[in-house]
Amino acid sequence: MKNFIFTALAVLLAMGATAQNLNKENIQEIRSSLKMDAYTKSMQNALSANDINKLAKNLENINEDDHHFTYRVKVKGITNQKSSGRCWLFTSLNMFRPKAMEVFNVNSFEFSENYLYFWDLFEKSNLFLNNMIESADKPIDDRLVQWYFRSPIDDGGMWSSFANLVDKYGMIPREAMTETHSSENTRYMVKFINLKLKENGLRLREAAAKGVQPEALQQMRTEMMKEVYRMLVLNLGVPPTKFSWRYEDKDKNLSAYQTYTPLEFKEKVLGDIQVKDYVMLMNDPTRPFNVHYEIDNYRNVEEGVNWHYINLTNDKIKAMAIESIKNNEALYASCDVGQQLDRNYGILDVDNFDYESVYGVTFNMNKAERIQTKSSGSSHGMALIAVDLNNEGQPVKWQFENSWGESAGHKGYLTFTDEWFNEYMFRIVVHKKFVTPDVLELYKTETTLLPPWDWMF
């Protein structure tokens, strides 16, 4: 596709083609091409006064009760990230909620998302300030420096972000550090921490330009991190180093209080499960498959790992996902959730809405072209918990456990067709025991490094 575009461009240049203004004749030609027939007039009236999804809804595609599956992970309860971009964190923790309910023999359980969110923003702030020091010799309009300044911290993340945090800070129950208004409504907190970080980033660059020694720059960074810590505590609370917790089990027995550190609690819940034993698999048709990729400087913890994955075809990804679900283990998954989403019924289907008929135009880009033009990309993380197989053992539909509360979708869950999976699913994370040997070998190979501003990320 790229070669075709470059060839066509070369031909046009050779022919002396130049950009054309929209002159009167050109505008008149375009205006006269629109025929205001009865359908066009009625659609203009309808579209100018209504939600397009109401007009484009494919009524033949409604199937309100189609939420049954051959295999479904034993999950219970729906979380709610509220007005925040912490889907990746909720999804990662939700993968292990069934394990926690089993360990404590309880009917419901939720980890503290706020606790790990605190440390995520704290670590991202430190990484940004370190990046300011390391790139101080580059001009401020350098592309990498500008990428650093674009968003020193944000709510976003992925599986490797979660793994970095859990291995360093552990996990705690929700009651040990509950949600706050700022954790559920993150916009202003993130805005003002970013404002302070950008200011301090400039000060570090100025100091480096004046020849301040590395040790002194690092002391400046430490003082700046004290300000970040203060701002986070005021918004989110103080993250505990120890906490006491008790619970009521399924038989109404109240446990005694037990004191844990966050790392001890993680060990209690996860046992011999290691987050480093999970593998990220991506479907990116813009790049060669069966290659190990890494995103440069795309992490949250200075000493942590960058985002990395194996790029695979969908059929291989689905096979491993099915094995995980069959064995009652949820998966981290990330997709373009806004595409063809019927919120009322909680269904994602490529035929939910017919926008072509509404506008009288066609939309013909494939998945690769949508990625390259930034028309589609991963926008939301959810736990993949169910699959429905036909008589031949092939997947027909799947289900997400979402983190938008119980009123969103089908009681908090989203069902999606296998065709939708092909077009709008981008990555999953699966335990290595469900990963085929050839893919595990790929995961050991040297990575192909991609820039942090790559179109996929």
C-alpha positions as a Python dict, from the first residue, in 0.01 Angstrom:
ca = {
    (1, 'M'): (0, 0, 0),
    (2, 'K'): (280, 242, 96),
    (3, 'N'): (476, 161, -221),
    (4, 'F'): (165, 232, -429),
    (5, 'I'): (117, 571, -264),
    (6, 'F'): (480, 670, -316),
    (7, 'T'): (468, 556, -681),
    (8, 'A'): (149, 751, -748),
    (9, 'L'): (299, 1059, -589),
    (10, 'A'): (609, 1033, -804),
    (11, 'V'): (397, 1005, -1119),
    (12, 'L'): (196, 1313, -1026),
    (13, 'L'): (509, 1515, -958),
    (14, 'A'): (658, 1404, -1287),
    (15, 'M'): (342, 1523, -1464),
    (16, 'G'): (375, 1863, -1301),
    (17, 'A'): (64, 1823, -1087),
    (18, 'T'): (8, 2104, -837),
    (19, 'A'): (-235, 2171, -556),
    (20, 'Q'): (-564, 2318, -678),
    (21, 'N'): (-754, 2601, -514),
    (22, 'L'): (-1127, 2574, -464),
    (23, 'N'): (-1217, 2828, -735),
    (24, 'K'): (-1569, 2924, -837),
    (25, 'E'): (-1591, 2666, -1115),
    (26, 'N'): (-1464, 2389, -888),
    (27, 'I'): (-1703, 2483, -609),
    (28, 'Q'): (-1995, 2497, -853),
    (29, 'E'): (-1912, 2149, -984),
    (30, 'I'): (-1909, 2013, -631),
    (31, 'R'): (-2232, 2190, -533),
    (32, 'S'): (-2418, 2067, -839),
    (33, 'S'): (-2315, 1706, -768),
    (34, 'L'): (-2554, 1692, -471),
    (35, 'K'): (-2908, 1608, -574),
    (36, 'M'): (-3159, 1708, -309),
    (37, 'D'): (-3401, 1426, -378),
    (38, 'A'): (-3671, 1319, -133),
    (39, 'Y'): (-3445, 1075, 53),
    (40, 'T'): (-3163, 1327, 89),
    (41, 'K'): (-3401, 1596, 217),
    (42, 'S'): (-3560, 1363, 469),
    (43, 'M'): (-3221, 1238, 587),
    (44, 'Q'): (-3098, 1597, 623),
    (45, 'N'): (-3398, 1673, 845),
    (46, 'A'): (-3345, 1357, 1048),
    (47, 'L'): (-2967, 1380, 1088),
    (48, 'S'): (-2963, 1748, 1178),
    (49, 'A'): (-3205, 1687, 1466),
    (50, 'N'): (-3120, 1338, 1597),
    (51, 'D'): (-2844, 1117, 1733),
    (52, 'I'): (-2691, 942, 1431),
    (53, 'N'): (-2686, 607, 1612),
    (54, 'K'): (-3065, 614, 1638),
    (55, 'L'): (-3090, 662, 1262),
    (56, 'A'): (-2818, 413, 1170),
    (57, 'K'): (-2929, 135, 1406),
    (58, 'N'): (-2978, -195, 1224),
    (59, 'L'): (-3305, -316, 1374),
    (60, 'E'): (-3261, -663, 1224),
    (61, 'N'): (-2945, -707, 1433),
    (62, 'I'): (-3101, -665, 1779),
    (63, 'N'): (-3070, -973, 1996),
    (64, 'E'): (-3120, -865, 2354),
    (65, 'D'): (-3088, -1209, 2511),
    (66, 'D'): (-2777, -1327, 2326),
    (67, 'H'): (-2549, -1337, 2629),
    (68, 'H'): (-2497, -1711, 2677),
    (69, 'F'): (-2161, -1884, 2636),
    (70, 'T'): (-2004, -2227, 2605),
    (71, 'Y'): (-1727, -2132, 2845),
    (72, 'R'): (-1730, -1849, 3100),
    (73, 'V'): (-1486, -1761, 3378),
    (74, 'K'): (-1647, -1763, 3723),
    (75, 'V'): (-1658, -1390, 3785),
    (76, 'K'): (-1886, -1198, 4017),
    (77, 'G'): (-1949, -827, 4061),
    (78, 'I'): (-1879, -523, 3844),
    (79, 'T'): (-1635, -243, 3922),
    (80, 'N'): (-1661, 121, 3817),
    (81, 'Q'): (-1369, 341, 3715),
    (82, 'K'): (-1600, 647, 3707),
    (83, 'S'): (-1458, 955, 3527),
    (84, 'S'): (-1103, 828, 3497),
    (85, 'G'): (-885, 658, 3240),
    (86, 'R'): (-781, 373, 3471),
    (87, 'C'): (-941, 93, 3269),
    (88, 'W'): (-606, -90, 3236),
    (89, 'L'): (-566, -91, 3614),
    (90, 'F'): (-922, -207, 3684),
    (91, 'T'): (-888, -475, 3416),
    (92, 'S'): (-558, -606, 3552),
    (93, 'L'): (-689, -624, 3908),
    (94, 'N'): (-1019, -777, 3794),
    (95, 'M'): (-825, -1067, 3645),
    (96, 'F'): (-734, -1170, 3999),
    (97, 'R'): (-1059, -1093, 4183),
    (98, 'P'): (-1187, -1452, 4139),
    (99, 'K'): (-862, -1574, 4292),
    (100, 'A'): (-905, -1343, 4592),
    (101, 'M'): (-1265, -1457, 4643),
    (102, 'E'): (-1145, -1817, 4640),
    (103, 'V'): (-861, -1753, 4885),
    (104, 'F'): (-1084, -1578, 5138),
    (105, 'N'): (-1402, -1777, 5060),
    (106, 'V'): (-1605, -1458, 5013),
    (107, 'N'): (-1897, -1368, 4787),
    (108, 'S'): (-1744, -1042, 4670),
    (109, 'F'): (-1408, -869, 4671),
    (110, 'E'): (-1239, -569, 4514),
    (111, 'F'): (-877, -458, 4523),
    (112, 'S'): (-786, -96, 4589),
    (113, 'E'): (-742, 62, 4250),
    (114, 'N'): (-664, 392, 4420),
    (115, 'Y'): (-355, 246, 4589),
    (116, 'L'): (-183, 137, 4270),
    (117, 'Y'): (-306, 448, 4087),
    (118, 'F'): (-123, 661, 4346),
    (119, 'W'): (204, 481, 4285),
    (120, 'D'): (152, 482, 3907),
    (121, 'L'): (132, 862, 3897),
    (122, 'F'): (419, 891, 4144),
    (123, 'E'): (646, 665, 3940),
    (124, 'K'): (550, 830, 3610),
    (125, 'S'): (644, 1167, 3759),
    (126, 'N'): (985, 1036, 3856),
    (127, 'L'): (1037, 887, 3510),
    (128, 'F'): (950, 1220, 3348),
    (129, 'L'): (1196, 1415, 3563),
    (130, 'N'): (1468, 1159, 3490),
    (131, 'N'): (1393, 1191, 3119),
    (132, 'M'): (1429, 1568, 3150),
    (133, 'I'): (1778, 1525, 3293),
    (134, 'E'): (1884, 1262, 3038),
    (135, 'S'): (1757, 1465, 2740),
    (136, 'A'): (1880, 1804, 2865),
    (137, 'D'): (2140, 1821, 2586),
    (138, 'K'): (1868, 1807, 2319),
    (139, 'P'): (1690, 2123, 2197),
    (140, 'I'): (1346, 2177, 2344),
    (141, 'D'): (1184, 2134, 2002),
    (142, 'D'): (1346, 1791, 1959),
    (143, 'R'): (1074, 1536, 1885),
    (144, 'L'): (1159, 1318, 2185),
    (145, 'V'): (1166, 1613, 2426),
    (146, 'Q'): (835, 1736, 2291),
    (147, 'W'): (688, 1389, 2341),
    (148, 'Y'): (804, 1396, 2704),
    (149, 'F'): (644, 1738, 2759),
    (150, 'R'): (320, 1643, 2583),
    (151, 'S'): (192, 1451, 2884),
    (152, 'P'): (434, 1387, 3172),
    (153, 'I'): (167, 1180, 3350),
    (154, 'D'): (-176, 1052, 3253),
    (155, 'D'): (-426, 788, 3355),
    (156, 'G'): (-328, 553, 3075),
    (157, 'G'): (-138, 229, 3100),
    (158, 'M'): (-125, -133, 2997),
    (159, 'W'): (-43, -474, 3143),
    (160, 'S'): (330, -410, 3181),
    (161, 'S'): (246, -95, 3380),
    (162, 'F'): (43, -308, 3620),
    (163, 'A'): (316, -572, 3644),
    (164, 'N'): (577, -305, 3722),
    (165, 'L'): (363, -167, 4004),
    (166, 'V'): (252, -494, 4162),
    (167, 'D'): (603, -635, 4182),
    (168, 'K'): (723, -320, 4358),
    (169, 'Y'): (424, -208, 4566),
    (170, 'G'): (203, -514, 4609),
    (171, 'M'): (-178, -512, 4630),
    (172, 'I'): (-431, -423, 4900),
    (173, 'P'): (-808, -460, 4943),
    (174, 'R'): (-1029, -165, 4853),
    (175, 'E'): (-1114, -99, 5218),
    (176, 'A'): (-746, -31, 5298),
    (177, 'M'): (-734, 269, 5063),
    (178, 'T'): (-1075, 362, 4927),
    (179, 'E'): (-1161, 572, 4626),
    (180, 'T'): (-1172, 952, 4656),
    (181, 'H'): (-1339, 1216, 4447),
    (182, 'S'): (-1006, 1279, 4278),
    (183, 'S'): (-944, 912, 4196),
    (184, 'E'): (-1289, 888, 4041),
    (185, 'N'): (-1262, 1228, 3870),
    (186, 'T'): (-898, 1261, 3773),
    (187, 'R'): (-901, 1549, 3526),
    (188, 'Y'): (-799, 1840, 3748),
    (189, 'M'): (-555, 1651, 3967),
    (190, 'V'): (-367, 1528, 3659),
    (191, 'K'): (-383, 1875, 3503),
    (192, 'F'): (-214, 2048, 3797),
    (193, 'I'): (46, 1779, 3860),
    (194, 'N'): (137, 1799, 3492),
    (195, 'L'): (160, 2177, 3518),
    (196, 'K'): (406, 2147, 3806),
    (197, 'L'): (604, 1871, 3636),
    (198, 'K'): (644, 2072, 3316),
    (199, 'E'): (768, 2370, 3515),
    (200, 'N'): (1015, 2152, 3702),
    (201, 'G'): (1122, 1986, 3379),
    (202, 'L'): (1222, 2325, 3244),
    (203, 'R'): (1413, 2404, 3563),
    (204, 'L'): (1610, 2080, 3535),
    (205, 'R'): (1697, 2157, 3173),
    (206, 'E'): (1808, 2508, 3268),
    (207, 'A'): (2024, 2376, 3552),
    (208, 'A'): (2185, 2114, 3326),
    (209, 'A'): (2260, 2382, 3066),
    (210, 'K'): (2442, 2583, 3334),
    (211, 'G'): (2665, 2286, 3411),
    (212, 'V'): (2505, 2171, 3737),
    (213, 'Q'): (2655, 1834, 3827),
    (214, 'P'): (2451, 1509, 3800),
    (215, 'E'): (2439, 1459, 4178),
    (216, 'A'): (2294, 1805, 4228),
    (217, 'L'): (2041, 1750, 3949),
    (218, 'Q'): (1925, 1432, 4119),
    (219, 'Q'): (1886, 1617, 4448),
    (220, 'M'): (1671, 1873, 4265),
    (221, 'R'): (1464, 1584, 4131),
    (222, 'T'): (1414, 1448, 4483),
    (223, 'E'): (1288, 1786, 4606),
    (224, 'M'): (1051, 1804, 4311),
    (225, 'M'): (919, 1455, 4385),
    (226, 'K'): (833, 1571, 4737),
    (227, 'E'): (596, 1823, 4579),
    (228, 'V'): (440, 1552, 4364),
    (229, 'Y'): (394, 1328, 4668),
    (230, 'R'): (222, 1612, 4855),
    (231, 'M'): (-18, 1677, 4567),
    (232, 'L'): (-101, 1308, 4535),
    (233, 'V'): (-164, 1267, 4909),
    (234, 'L'): (-396, 1567, 4912),
    (235, 'N'): (-598, 1414, 4627),
    (236, 'L'): (-579, 1041, 4689),
    (237, 'G'): (-479, 989, 5052),
    (238, 'V'): (-170, 833, 5210),
    (239, 'P'): (-86, 487, 5067),
    (240, 'P'): (-47, 244, 5359),
    (241, 'T'): (275, 60, 5432),
    (242, 'K'): (78, -174, 5663),
    (243, 'F'): (-293, -226, 5717),
    (244, 'S'): (-530, -440, 5923),
    (245, 'W'): (-818, -609, 5747),
    (246, 'R'): (-1094, -857, 5822),
    (247, 'Y'): (-1377, -1004, 5618),
    (248, 'E'): (-1701, -1201, 5637),
    (249, 'D'): (-1693, -1528, 5442),
    (250, 'K'): (-1971, -1703, 5253),
    (251, 'D'): (-2085, -1877, 5571),
    (252, 'K'): (-2123, -1545, 5756),
    (253, 'N'): (-1814, -1613, 5966),
    (254, 'L'): (-1626, -1295, 6056),
    (255, 'S'): (-1250, -1334, 6045),
    (256, 'A'): (-1009, -1185, 6297),
    (257, 'Y'): (-815, -876, 6197),
    (258, 'Q'): (-495, -961, 6014),
    (259, 'T'): (-212, -715, 5955),
    (260, 'Y'): (-40, -717, 5617),
    (261, 'T'): (208, -519, 5418),
    (262, 'P'): (92, -468, 5058),
    (263, 'L'): (352, -716, 4934),
    (264, 'E'): (243, -972, 5194),
    (265, 'F'): (-118, -932, 5086),
    (266, 'K'): (-18, -983, 4723),
    (267, 'E'): (158, -1305, 4818),
    (268, 'K'): (-146, -1417, 5017),
    (269, 'V'): (-378, -1372, 4719),
    (270, 'L'): (-156, -1469, 4427),
    (271, 'G'): (41, -1746, 4591),
    (272, 'D'): (284, -1883, 4333),
    (273, 'I'): (131, -1674, 4051),
    (274, 'Q'): (390, -1436, 3905),
    (275, 'V'): (275, -1142, 3695),
    (276, 'K'): (596, -1171, 3495),
    (277, 'D'): (466, -1505, 3364),
    (278, 'Y'): (197, -1336, 3154),
    (279, 'V'): (256, -1268, 2785),
    (280, 'M'): (111, -984, 2577),
    (281, 'L'): (-9, -1072, 2227),
    (282, 'M'): (-99, -805, 1971),
    (283, 'N'): (-282, -804, 1640),
    (284, 'D'): (-135, -520, 1433),
    (285, 'P'): (-173, -593, 1060),
    (286, 'T'): (40, -289, 970),
    (287, 'R'): (352, -484, 1072),
    (288, 'P'): (503, -828, 1015),
    (289, 'F'): (362, -1102, 1234),
    (290, 'N'): (563, -1336, 1458),
    (291, 'V'): (794, -1055, 1568),
    (292, 'H'): (877, -939, 1922),
    (293, 'Y'): (823, -561, 1949),
    (294, 'E'): (905, -311, 2224),
    (295, 'I'): (793, 51, 2266),
    (296, 'D'): (1087, 272, 2358),
    (297, 'N'): (1054, 445, 2698),
    (298, 'Y'): (688, 337, 2728),
    (299, 'R'): (673, 234, 3093),
    (300, 'N'): (573, 384, 3426),
    (301, 'V'): (855, 274, 3657),
    (302, 'E'): (1216, 377, 3593),
    (303, 'E'): (1353, 28, 3660),
    (304, 'G'): (1049, -146, 3514),
    (305, 'V'): (1001, -305, 3173),
    (306, 'N'): (878, -125, 2864),
    (307, 'W'): (561, -223, 2683),
    (308, 'H'): (649, -526, 2468),
    (309, 'Y'): (450, -790, 2282),
    (310, 'I'): (442, -1053, 2009),
    (311, 'N'): (250, -955, 1695),
    (312, 'L'): (27, -1243, 1584),
    (313, 'T'): (-263, -1322, 1355),
    (314, 'N'): (-605, -1328, 1518),
    (315, 'D'): (-651, -1702, 1480),
    (316, 'K'): (-345, -1771, 1696),
    (317, 'I'): (-451, -1516, 1957),
    (318, 'K'): (-802, -1661, 1976),
    (319, 'A'): (-676, -2016, 2026),
    (320, 'M'): (-474, -1916, 2332),
    (321, 'A'): (-756, -1700, 2468),
    (322, 'I'): (-999, -1991, 2440),
    (323, 'E'): (-764, -2220, 2635),
    (324, 'S'): (-737, -1964, 2915),
    (325, 'I'): (-1114, -1917, 2939),
    (326, 'K'): (-1171, -2294, 2933),
    (327, 'N'): (-945, -2316, 3235),
    (328, 'N'): (-1139, -2046, 3422),
    (329, 'E'): (-872, -1775, 3389),
    (330, 'A'): (-970, -1429, 3272),
    (331, 'L'): (-749, -1234, 3035),
    (332, 'Y'): (-647, -871, 3006),
    (333, 'A'): (-780, -742, 2671),
    (334, 'S'): (-773, -408, 2493),
    (335, 'C'): (-989, -293, 2203),
    (336, 'D'): (-1154, -2, 2024),
    (337, 'V'): (-1469, -17, 2234),
    (338, 'G'): (-1645, 279, 2073),
    (339, 'Q'): (-1679, 107, 1736),
    (340, 'Q'): (-2028, -31, 1666),
    (341, 'L'): (-2122, -38, 2037),
    (342, 'D'): (-2490, -79, 2117),
    (343, 'R'): (-2492, 52, 2473),
    (344, 'N'): (-2855, -42, 2539),
    (345, 'Y'): (-2803, -412, 2476),
    (346, 'G'): (-2433, -435, 2561),
    (347, 'I'): (-2341, -576, 2221),
    (348, 'L'): (-2048, -501, 1989),
    (349, 'D'): (-2120, -614, 1635),
    (350, 'V'): (-1987, -489, 1300),
    (351, 'D'): (-2348, -477, 1176),
    (352, 'N'): (-2499, -283, 1466),
    (353, 'F'): (-2508, 47, 1276),
    (354, 'D'): (-2535, 124, 906),
    (355, 'Y'): (-2369, 463, 872),
    (356, 'E'): (-2320, 418, 497),
    (357, 'S'): (-2695, 422, 435),
    (358, 'V'): (-2739, 732, 648),
    (359, 'Y'): (-2476, 934, 460),
    (360, 'G'): (-2498, 766, 121),
    (361, 'V'): (-2121, 711, 115),
    (362, 'T'): (-1904, 405, 173),
    (363, 'F'): (-1640, 349, 441),
    (364, 'N'): (-1394, 97, 300),
    (365, 'M'): (-1076, 112, 508),
    (366, 'N'): (-954, -219, 646),
    (367, 'K'): (-807, -266, 995),
    (368, 'A'): (-452, -182, 889),
    (369, 'E'): (-560, 135, 711),
    (370, 'R'): (-768, 247, 1007),
    (371, 'I'): (-463, 205, 1231),
    (372, 'Q'): (-231, 392, 993),
    (373, 'T'): (-471, 686, 965),
    (374, 'K'): (-544, 688, 1340),
    (375, 'S'): (-909, 614, 1264),
    (376, 'S'): (-904, 322, 1505),
    (377, 'G'): (-684, 207, 1787),
    (378, 'S'): (-696, 60, 2133),
    (379, 'S'): (-912, 284, 2352),
    (380, 'H'): (-1023, 68, 2644),
    (381, 'G'): (-911, -229, 2849),
    (382, 'M'): (-1149, -495, 2986),
    (383, 'A'): (-1127, -848, 3120),
    (384, 'L'): (-1201, -1113, 2856),
    (385, 'I'): (-1408, -1375, 3039),
    (386, 'A'): (-1624, -1581, 2800),
    (387, 'V'): (-1642, -1746, 2459),
    (388, 'D'): (-1923, -1920, 2271),
    (389, 'L'): (-1816, -2196, 2031),
    (390, 'N'): (-2011, -2352, 1745),
    (391, 'N'): (-2034, -2726, 1672),
    (392, 'E'): (-1699, -2714, 1493),
    (393, 'G'): (-1531, -2557, 1796),
    (394, 'Q'): (-1495, -2217, 1631),
    (395, 'P'): (-1570, -1897, 1825),
    (396, 'V'): (-1897, -1719, 1750),
    (397, 'K'): (-1897, -1454, 2018),
    (398, 'W'): (-1707, -1342, 2328),
    (399, 'Q'): (-1769, -1136, 2642),
    (400, 'F'): (-1592, -861, 2835),
    (401, 'E'): (-1624, -781, 3203),
    (402, 'N'): (-1628, -403, 3190),
    (403, 'S'): (-1548, -140, 3456),
    (404, 'W'): (-1823, 114, 3381),
    (405, 'G'): (-2059, 1, 3656),
    (406, 'E'): (-2355, -238, 3648),
    (407, 'S'): (-2584, -1, 3455),
    (408, 'A'): (-2358, 4, 3148),
    (409, 'G'): (-2420, -258, 2879),
    (410, 'H'): (-2571, -593, 2981),
    (411, 'K'): (-2552, -572, 3362),
    (412, 'G'): (-2198, -438, 3328),
    (413, 'Y'): (-2082, -685, 3062),
    (414, 'L'): (-2027, -640, 2688),
    (415, 'T'): (-2081, -922, 2439),
    (416, 'F'): (-1904, -901, 2103),
    (417, 'T'): (-1911, -1108, 1787),
    (418, 'D'): (-1613, -1292, 1647),
    (419, 'E'): (-1621, -1064, 1341),
    (420, 'W'): (-1593, -764, 1572),
    (421, 'F'): (-1294, -933, 1740),
    (422, 'N'): (-1117, -947, 1403),
    (423, 'E'): (-1169, -578, 1331),
    (424, 'Y'): (-1139, -402, 1668),
    (425, 'M'): (-956, -625, 1916),
    (426, 'F'): (-589, -532, 1948),
    (427, 'R'): (-424, -721, 2231),
    (428, 'I'): (-465, -973, 2508),
    (429, 'V'): (-250, -1086, 2798),
    (430, 'V'): (-243, -1458, 2872),
    (431, 'H'): (-51, -1676, 3115),
    (432, 'K'): (245, -1848, 2953),
    (433, 'K'): (102, -2195, 3029),
    (434, 'F'): (-161, -2129, 2758),
    (435, 'V'): (92, -1989, 2510),
    (436, 'T'): (223, -2216, 2237),
    (437, 'P'): (596, -2308, 2247),
    (438, 'D'): (675, -2124, 1924),
    (439, 'V'): (534, -1797, 2061),
    (440, 'L'): (719, -1842, 2391),
    (441, 'E'): (1040, -1877, 2193),
    (442, 'L'): (960, -1554, 2010),
    (443, 'Y'): (914, -1385, 2346),
    (444, 'K'): (1277, -1469, 2429),
    (445, 'T'): (1413, -1307, 2113),
    (446, 'E'): (1559, -959, 2091),
    (447, 'T'): (1293, -694, 2046),
    (448, 'T'): (1237, -465, 1748),
    (449, 'L'): (1225, -118, 1903),
    (450, 'L'): (942, 119, 1806),
    (451, 'P'): (925, 492, 1894),
    (452, 'P'): (680, 601, 2166),
    (453, 'W'): (489, 819, 1916),
    (454, 'D'): (421, 525, 1685),
    (455, 'W'): (71, 530, 1526),
    (456, 'M'): (-35, 223, 1722),
    (457, 'F'): (32, 377, 2062),
}
